[in-house]
Amino acid sequence: MGETFNFKIFTMAGHSKWAQIKHKKAKVDARKSKIFNKLIREIQVAARLGGGNPDLNPRLRLAIEKAKEANMPWENIERAIKRGIGEIEGAQYEEVIYEGYGPGGVAFMVKALTDSRNRTTGEIRHIFSKFGGNLAGPGSVAWQFVEKGVIYVDSSVPEDVIIEVALEGGAEDVKLEGDSWVVYTSSENFSKVKEAISSRGLPIVMDHITMIPQNTVRVEGKVAESVLKLYQALEDHDDVQQVYANFDIPEEILEKMEVE
């Protein structure tokens, strides 16, 4: 398949389990205004940075796709784009990346969109401290992650078909993880590969651009529970868009979280 990356992602199956739990929770949370607010901010910032035409702005195109998946009305999307390009007034957000460590030495990266950097920084620092972690300086953990597109396709698709389609679309790797084929791409090729899969009618379970840890930290028991609590608290913050961490947690702990 050309260049292949040997990702060490929560022993692969663990990563899939965690991603699927997050996906299920996101579907439930999509009914909440908080999710809409996060999506609107991303659309606004994407439009401000790259222009209001999604055909010429990959970040905006992806943000609009995610908003549609959450059943956001088009009027909301359009208003966010106009606010981003300055056609209508509104709060202006900037992207801030926070880096830190959680219990057990787990590395965290947090992407936030905020209209008050000082306020958000103080609140993120407090969350880290509350759950046994600490906020670190820029560059302290970013080197441990690499940005990749990840597309989950139902495992009912024959192996030769998913490999052929992924290869033609420009994917970097395909792995069977649990009940899904997982297709890895560069962030630049993400939309192209996703379109190649969709155009063949293959069932996409979920997809995202994420930061994949190059190495993981194994945590268990109470430490693992504390790590997940920190993760959830960060993700629940209004200004936080994405949280990435390099933990490797036993599936039984993840499954316990899934039913809570």
ZADO-300418 format. One record per residue (C-alpha): residue number from 1; residue in three letters; x, y, z. Coordinates in Angstrom, 3 decimals. Layout:
% residues N
R, NUM, ALA, X, Y, Z
...
***
This chain:
% residues 260
R, 1, MET, 0.000, 0.000, 0.000
R, 2, GLY, 2.941, 2.334, -0.415
R, 3, GLU, 4.119, 4.131, 2.716
R, 4, THR, 2.746, 2.460, 5.826
R, 5, PHE, 2.769, 3.951, 9.305
R, 6, ASN, 3.085, 1.679, 12.294
R, 7, PHE, 0.926, 3.692, 14.674
R, 8, LYS, 0.935, 2.644, 18.330
R, 9, ILE, -2.541, 3.791, 19.230
R, 10, PHE, -3.820, 2.429, 22.528
R, 11, THR, -2.838, -1.026, 21.222
R, 12, MET, -5.077, -0.207, 18.254
R, 13, ALA, -8.179, -1.983, 19.578
R, 14, GLY, -8.164, 0.308, 22.588
R, 15, HIS, -8.055, 3.348, 20.366
R, 16, SER, -11.002, 2.114, 18.329
R, 17, LYS, -12.984, 1.437, 21.478
R, 18, TRP, -12.310, 4.925, 22.813
R, 19, ALA, -13.116, 6.564, 19.476
R, 20, GLN, -16.400, 4.656, 19.224
R, 21, ILE, -17.408, 5.615, 22.772
R, 22, LYS, -16.743, 9.269, 21.982
R, 23, HIS, -18.719, 8.970, 18.765
R, 24, LYS, -21.755, 7.520, 20.556
R, 25, LYS, -21.606, 10.197, 23.234
R, 26, ALA, -21.301, 12.904, 20.577
R, 27, LYS, -24.518, 11.696, 18.951
R, 28, VAL, -26.304, 12.096, 22.270
R, 29, ASP, -24.645, 15.422, 22.995
R, 30, ALA, -25.554, 16.730, 19.531
R, 31, ARG, -28.969, 17.539, 20.961
R, 32, LYS, -27.352, 19.976, 23.347
R, 33, SER, -26.722, 23.605, 22.476
R, 34, LYS, -23.106, 23.235, 23.672
R, 35, ILE, -22.228, 21.100, 20.651
R, 36, PHE, -23.773, 23.626, 18.282
R, 37, ASN, -21.783, 26.404, 19.925
R, 38, LYS, -18.518, 24.513, 19.415
R, 39, LEU, -19.345, 23.839, 15.764
R, 40, ILE, -20.342, 27.452, 15.144
R, 41, ARG, -17.042, 28.682, 16.565
R, 42, GLU, -15.082, 26.318, 14.317
R, 43, ILE, -17.014, 27.464, 11.235
R, 44, GLN, -16.457, 31.098, 12.152
R, 45, VAL, -12.705, 30.718, 12.707
R, 46, ALA, -12.286, 28.579, 9.590
R, 47, ALA, -14.060, 31.234, 7.507
R, 48, ARG, -11.987, 34.035, 9.020
R, 49, LEU, -8.697, 32.244, 8.356
R, 50, GLY, -9.399, 30.766, 4.938
R, 51, GLY, -12.348, 32.627, 3.440
R, 52, GLY, -16.048, 31.888, 3.200
R, 53, ASN, -16.006, 29.560, 0.167
R, 54, PRO, -15.880, 25.915, 1.351
R, 55, ASP, -14.719, 24.793, -2.105
R, 56, LEU, -11.518, 26.770, -1.553
R, 57, ASN, -11.263, 26.278, 2.206
R, 58, PRO, -10.836, 22.616, 3.316
R, 59, ARG, -11.107, 23.468, 7.015
R, 60, LEU, -14.400, 25.274, 6.453
R, 61, ARG, -15.705, 22.450, 4.263
R, 62, LEU, -14.992, 19.901, 6.985
R, 63, ALA, -16.567, 22.132, 9.652
R, 64, ILE, -19.737, 22.475, 7.580
R, 65, GLU, -19.882, 18.694, 7.070
R, 66, LYS, -19.677, 18.140, 10.832
R, 67, ALA, -22.375, 20.753, 11.440
R, 68, LYS, -24.686, 19.048, 8.964
R, 69, GLU, -24.048, 15.674, 10.598
R, 70, ALA, -25.207, 17.268, 13.872
R, 71, ASN, -28.365, 18.483, 12.088
R, 72, MET, -27.486, 22.136, 12.477
R, 73, PRO, -29.857, 24.386, 10.488
R, 74, TRP, -28.272, 25.961, 7.401
R, 75, GLU, -29.165, 29.453, 8.657
R, 76, ASN, -26.878, 28.917, 11.651
R, 77, ILE, -24.055, 27.752, 9.402
R, 78, GLU, -24.469, 30.672, 7.027
R, 79, ARG, -24.578, 33.185, 9.877
R, 80, ALA, -21.355, 31.778, 11.343
R, 81, ILE, -19.615, 32.073, 7.969
R, 82, LYS, -20.750, 35.681, 7.576
R, 83, ARG, -19.569, 36.498, 11.087
R, 84, GLY, -16.212, 34.898, 10.322
R, 85, ILE, -15.622, 36.937, 7.166
R, 86, GLY, -16.838, 40.130, 8.829
R, 87, GLU, -20.168, 40.615, 7.070
R, 88, ILE, -21.982, 40.705, 10.399
R, 89, GLU, -20.716, 41.641, 13.855
R, 90, GLY, -20.031, 39.182, 16.645
R, 91, ALA, -17.415, 37.864, 19.038
R, 92, GLN, -14.081, 37.052, 17.415
R, 93, TYR, -12.362, 33.835, 18.456
R, 94, GLU, -8.722, 32.794, 18.278
R, 95, GLU, -7.329, 29.277, 18.317
R, 96, VAL, -5.155, 28.366, 21.304
R, 97, ILE, -3.323, 25.074, 21.862
R, 98, TYR, -2.752, 23.978, 25.450
R, 99, GLU, -0.314, 21.232, 26.406
R, 100, GLY, 0.002, 19.427, 29.699
R, 101, TYR, 0.287, 16.210, 31.646
R, 102, GLY, -2.373, 14.223, 33.454
R, 103, PRO, -2.131, 11.528, 36.134
R, 104, GLY, 0.414, 8.827, 35.362
R, 105, GLY, 2.375, 11.105, 33.046
R, 106, VAL, -0.241, 10.994, 30.260
R, 107, ALA, 0.359, 13.722, 27.674
R, 108, PHE, -2.560, 15.984, 26.747
R, 109, MET, -3.123, 18.420, 23.884
R, 110, VAL, -6.161, 20.694, 24.041
R, 111, LYS, -7.430, 22.795, 21.126
R, 112, ALA, -9.591, 25.736, 22.155
R, 113, LEU, -11.332, 28.644, 20.433
R, 114, THR, -11.683, 31.594, 22.762
R, 115, ASP, -12.523, 35.297, 22.817
R, 116, SER, -10.510, 35.710, 26.037
R, 117, ARG, -7.174, 33.895, 26.098
R, 118, ASN, -6.394, 34.885, 29.705
R, 119, ARG, -9.734, 33.639, 31.019
R, 120, THR, -9.557, 30.340, 29.158
R, 121, THR, -5.945, 29.726, 30.154
R, 122, GLY, -6.801, 30.178, 33.824
R, 123, GLU, -9.770, 27.828, 33.572
R, 124, ILE, -7.830, 25.135, 31.701
R, 125, ARG, -5.008, 25.336, 34.247
R, 126, HIS, -7.560, 24.911, 37.052
R, 127, ILE, -9.049, 21.801, 35.392
R, 128, PHE, -5.627, 20.186, 35.032
R, 129, SER, -4.833, 20.912, 38.662
R, 130, LYS, -8.213, 19.689, 39.931
R, 131, PHE, -7.760, 16.265, 38.363
R, 132, GLY, -4.124, 15.662, 39.273
R, 133, GLY, -2.426, 17.099, 36.213
R, 134, ASN, -0.542, 20.232, 35.279
R, 135, LEU, -0.482, 22.674, 32.386
R, 136, ALA, 2.884, 22.750, 30.592
R, 137, GLY, 4.565, 25.120, 28.164
R, 138, PRO, 4.198, 25.228, 24.369
R, 139, GLY, 5.976, 22.367, 22.641
R, 140, SER, 6.233, 20.236, 25.756
R, 141, VAL, 4.025, 17.415, 24.436
R, 142, ALA, 3.118, 18.368, 20.845
R, 143, TRP, 6.116, 16.428, 19.516
R, 144, GLN, 4.484, 13.222, 20.759
R, 145, PHE, 1.539, 13.549, 18.342
R, 146, VAL, 1.070, 13.520, 14.566
R, 147, GLU, -2.003, 14.846, 12.759
R, 148, LYS, -3.862, 12.246, 10.670
R, 149, GLY, -7.255, 11.715, 9.095
R, 150, VAL, -9.062, 8.602, 10.329
R, 151, ILE, -12.068, 7.055, 8.569
R, 152, TYR, -13.964, 4.094, 10.041
R, 153, VAL, -15.716, 1.833, 7.516
R, 154, ASP, -17.980, -1.078, 8.433
R, 155, SER, -16.063, -4.373, 8.454
R, 156, SER, -18.708, -5.984, 6.214
R, 157, VAL, -16.852, -4.414, 3.272
R, 158, PRO, -14.531, -7.021, 1.676
R, 159, GLU, -10.844, -6.494, 2.389
R, 160, ASP, -9.820, -6.246, -1.254
R, 161, VAL, -12.475, -3.585, -1.898
R, 162, ILE, -11.589, -1.283, 1.006
R, 163, ILE, -7.872, -1.570, 0.265
R, 164, GLU, -8.388, -0.834, -3.433
R, 165, VAL, -10.618, 2.189, -2.787
R, 166, ALA, -8.408, 3.570, -0.019
R, 167, LEU, -5.283, 3.161, -2.145
R, 168, GLU, -6.855, 4.890, -5.140
R, 169, GLY, -7.969, 7.760, -2.890
R, 170, GLY, -4.465, 8.296, -1.514
R, 171, ALA, -4.754, 6.691, 1.928
R, 172, GLU, -1.635, 5.763, 3.883
R, 173, ASP, -2.806, 2.629, 5.673
R, 174, VAL, -5.809, 0.370, 6.323
R, 175, LYS, -6.228, -1.804, 9.397
R, 176, LEU, -9.013, -4.022, 10.723
R, 177, GLU, -9.794, -2.887, 14.264
R, 178, GLY, -12.711, -4.534, 16.027
R, 179, ASP, -15.789, -4.307, 13.809
R, 180, SER, -14.399, -1.583, 11.534
R, 181, TRP, -11.849, -1.044, 8.823
R, 182, VAL, -9.822, 1.985, 9.857
R, 183, VAL, -8.371, 4.034, 7.015
R, 184, TYR, -5.508, 6.394, 7.857
R, 185, THR, -4.741, 9.433, 5.697
R, 186, SER, -2.734, 12.613, 5.824
R, 187, SER, -4.842, 15.575, 6.919
R, 188, GLU, -4.377, 17.053, 3.439
R, 189, ASN, -5.809, 13.952, 1.714
R, 190, PHE, -8.600, 13.350, 4.235
R, 191, SER, -11.457, 14.834, 2.170
R, 192, LYS, -10.226, 13.172, -1.021
R, 193, VAL, -10.064, 9.722, 0.594
R, 194, LYS, -13.437, 10.169, 2.293
R, 195, GLU, -15.010, 11.147, -1.031
R, 196, ALA, -13.454, 8.105, -2.735
R, 197, ILE, -14.996, 5.820, -0.105
R, 198, SER, -18.384, 7.562, -0.152
R, 199, SER, -18.583, 7.569, -3.957
R, 200, ARG, -18.323, 3.773, -3.946
R, 201, GLY, -21.226, 3.548, -1.499
R, 202, LEU, -19.133, 2.034, 1.283
R, 203, PRO, -20.643, 2.566, 4.753
R, 204, ILE, -18.627, 5.126, 6.748
R, 205, VAL, -19.239, 4.690, 10.470
R, 206, MET, -17.420, 7.858, 11.524
R, 207, ASP, -14.505, 10.025, 10.456
R, 208, HIS, -12.332, 12.795, 11.831
R, 209, ILE, -8.985, 14.541, 11.659
R, 210, THR, -7.175, 13.835, 14.896
R, 211, MET, -3.811, 13.952, 16.643
R, 212, ILE, -2.446, 10.424, 16.976
R, 213, PRO, 0.087, 9.677, 19.710
R, 214, GLN, 3.340, 8.140, 18.504
R, 215, ASN, 3.847, 6.494, 21.885
R, 216, THR, 1.363, 5.626, 24.628
R, 217, VAL, 1.359, 5.502, 28.421
R, 218, ARG, -0.314, 2.518, 30.069
R, 219, VAL, -2.533, 3.489, 33.000
R, 220, GLU, -4.888, 1.296, 35.004
R, 221, GLY, -7.177, 1.337, 38.031
R, 222, LYS, -7.762, 4.632, 39.819
R, 223, VAL, -5.142, 6.403, 37.731
R, 224, ALA, -6.979, 5.452, 34.531
R, 225, GLU, -10.262, 6.674, 35.989
R, 226, SER, -8.639, 9.993, 36.950
R, 227, VAL, -7.219, 10.376, 33.438
R, 228, LEU, -10.672, 9.857, 31.910
R, 229, LYS, -12.224, 12.342, 34.355
R, 230, LEU, -9.625, 14.939, 33.359
R, 231, TYR, -10.266, 14.218, 29.691
R, 232, GLN, -14.030, 14.610, 30.141
R, 233, ALA, -13.708, 17.816, 32.173
R, 234, LEU, -11.508, 19.385, 29.505
R, 235, GLU, -13.823, 18.279, 26.705
R, 236, ASP, -16.855, 19.711, 28.530
R, 237, HIS, -15.329, 23.196, 28.729
R, 238, ASP, -17.218, 25.592, 26.474
R, 239, ASP, -14.082, 26.894, 24.740
R, 240, VAL, -12.516, 23.486, 24.091
R, 241, GLN, -12.927, 22.010, 20.623
R, 242, GLN, -10.777, 18.876, 20.818
R, 243, VAL, -8.818, 16.951, 23.441
R, 244, TYR, -6.042, 14.502, 22.542
R, 245, ALA, -4.147, 12.228, 24.931
R, 246, ASN, -1.678, 9.351, 24.678
R, 247, PHE, -3.170, 7.016, 27.276
R, 248, ASP, -3.431, 3.264, 26.882
R, 249, ILE, -6.329, 2.129, 29.080
R, 250, PRO, -7.684, -1.435, 29.467
R, 251, GLU, -10.876, -2.046, 27.517
R, 252, GLU, -12.801, -3.087, 30.620
R, 253, ILE, -12.361, 0.421, 32.051
R, 254, LEU, -13.437, 2.009, 28.773
R, 255, GLU, -16.481, -0.288, 28.647
R, 256, LYS, -17.415, 0.731, 32.178
R, 257, MET, -17.320, 4.352, 31.092
R, 258, GLU, -19.489, 3.559, 28.076
R, 259, VAL, -22.415, 2.390, 30.208
R, 260, GLU, -22.189, 5.236, 32.727
***
